[in-house]
């Protein structure tokens, strides 16, 4: 496995795979089994696999956890080498955003709801760095997890609008034994908070059960999730949502016949903010 720290080094490595398909797994590091599952999927569909590790400052707001975001590069590299990754791109902030950097890639509509409403500059940072990674590494496919459902919708919109020549592949959320979605931020949870965080999965399962029983009213699905979370004293709801999977606008009355719904939420445990979602489709 080779490691590139500069854009030119990454491009030299990519040129060395001329004629071979390459899958990219963009990450911010502190890797867990969810990231490795993306790597495994990429290996089945491409000749080569690259992973980027970059804690992107542009997707953190001024009060968010950029400084304390967990980092362990040597552990990450060991995991990726064991997983059979071909090369890893590990730039620093000056490489990605030199002093004269002036450009932002902005998706305007699908970013307005959910995470975008609470973190107004977040998705501008996501789309800018992802666009740069696509241009630097030139993958045939890029791999993202369903846990970040809005991020997936935003990146897909950008790829369509700007005619990037690659496919976006979305992989299922990887979960702990109690259903908690794997996340680098789970590290922040105390023992008590970690046990309480299973309420996110419980809330989604409660709404999923209603959906399976025929419930199609957005407010009923949201109420079901809120009731489970409200019963957990350590959980503080940021939002719960039952939204159209494409526009991410809230379902105000009933889901349209033949359409699905994206259940999602953000919940605080003290200062740690966790997100999760289910995408439910009609049978």
Helices and strands as residue ranges (DSSP letters): E 2-4, H 7-15, E 22-27, H 33-45, E 48-53, G 57-59, H 73-82, E 87-89, H 93-96, H 115-118, H 122-137, E 141-145, G 146-148, H 149-162, E 167-171, G 184-188, H 191-196, H 198-212, H 218-230, E 236-243, E 261-269, E 272-280
